[in-house]
Amino acid sequence: MDERWVEGETVALKRAGAPALLIPLLRGPQRIGEEGVIDLTPVIGELPGGSVSWSGASYHALRPSLSDLFGAVRRGAQIVTPKDAAQLLFLAGVAPGGRVAEAGSGSGALTLALAFAVGPTGRVVSYDRRADFLEAARANLRRAGLSARVEFRERDVAKDGLDVSDQTSVVLDLAEPWEVLAHARTSLATGGYVATYTPTYNQLERTVRALRALGFDEVRALEVLERGLHVGEGGTRPEFEMLGHTGFLAAGRKVD
C-alpha cells in the first residue's frame, strides 16, 4: 500500500531521547517557534520513516501516533487524560468509519482521540456552548492535522439537544450528562453506545440512574487507575506515585 507523504499532512519529527515535534508538511521554509526554520519540501512524495536533518540533528519523519498528538495539545480547559480517553473509545464503541457526536469540546483532547479513531472515512461532530472552548479545540485539531474529520458546533445540547441522527457513538464530557442522555438516545443508531465522563460519585450515580431509566442496555460504570512500574534487574517494584482518580466513566447501549 502506497502511503507516501502528501502536502498538508502533519509530520512527527522524532529523534531518540526527545518527544516528537509536530510540524505541518508544507512547501518552502517555515519557522518553528524559537527553534529555527525548516524546509520539509523534500519529504513530500516520500515514504514515512525517512531521515531529516535539522539544527545539527537527524530526525525520522513519521506519521504521528495518538500519543504524539496528545502530547502536543495546548490546554485551556482541563483535558481528559490518555488513560480515560482510551477507555472511553472502547466503551463508546468508536471505530474506523464511525459517526460520533461529542458534547463538551473543551480543549479538544478527547475530540482529537475520537477523530484519530474514526479514521479518514469517519466523522465527529463536537458541541460546546462556549465559543472560546470551540476555538481552542479547533486550533488543536488543526495542529494535529485532523480538522477535516471534525465539525464543531456552538450549541447548548442540554437545552437544544443533538442535531444529528444515526450516530454510532455519543460521548459526553459534561457536568450534568443525565440532562443530555434522552437526546443522546434519540440521536443514536440502534446498537450504538453512549459513554460519559464525570468527576464525582454523585454525578456518576445520577448518570447511571438516568441510563437505566431510559432503557439503555449493558449499563456499566468504572474508574481507570494507572500505576507505573520501576523495572530493574531483580528489583522491579511499583512506582511510589500513581495517576489515581481523574474521573468516573459510565456507558450504555441503545437496543430497542
Beta strands, then each sheet from edge to edge (+ up, - down):
strand 1: 10-14
strand 2: 21-24
strand 3: 29-31
strand 4: 37-39
strand 5: 51-54
strand 6: 57-62
strand 7: 99-103
strand 8: 123-128
strand 9: 150-154
strand 10: 167-172
strand 11: 188-198
strand 12: 217-223
strand 13: 229-230
strand 14: 237-238
strand 15: 248-253
sheet 1: 2+ 1- 6+ 5-
sheet 2: 3+ 4-
sheet 3: 9+ 8+ 7+ 10+ 11+ 15- 12+
sheet 4: 13+ 14-
end
